[in-house]
Amino acid sequence: MDIDELPGELIMWVLIVSELLVFAAGVTAMSAMQLTDPPGFSAARAMLDGRMAALNTVVLVTSGLLAARAEQAAGAGDRRGARVALTGAALGGLAFLGVKAVEYARDLAAGAGMDGHPFFTFYFLLTGFHAAHVIAGVAVLVLVGIRARPDGVQAGAMFWHMVDLVWVMILPPIYLMG
């Protein structure tokens, strides 16, 4: 595929790739640190509630589907449909944040803090940085929904899909491996 064939603006792709690289560096650092204490990382990981992660995965994937529907609607000139789908996607982002807040509260109550095992430092940094991207993504979805123009909706959907992709990237090393 030629660079001229990529959907959206080049700057969005630069942003997306740079964000993916930042998260990949965090996952790589966590994986390297895990080599120093596999049993400790495994025990710390076992304290997490995988059901909350599974719920948040469903929420984000569904929200991503709505962002894709918004892009289709905007491209077809259906601004109302685009706004409805963007609203649904943004509400999915807020639901994700609500579930994550409940999860953090449970984790902290169980003694899982950043000052404990190094796993939890990476857990809170990676998921917290991701949550910051969710907040930014929700704001972007709301802002592009105001005008619901195809190019703006496409850029917003691209950012939102990056947020989804980052979650899928950090999910296995945080919740599933070990």
Secondary structure, 3 states (H helix, E strand, C coil): CCHHHCCCCHHHHHHHHHHHHHHHHHHHHHHHHHCCCHHHHHHHHHCCCHHHHHHHHHHHHHHHHHHHHHHHHHHCCCHHHHHHHHHHHHHHHHHHHHHHHHHHHHHHHCCCCCCCCHHHHHHHHHHHHHHHHHHHHHHHHHHHHHHCCHHHHHHHHHHHHHHHHHHHHHHHHHHHCC
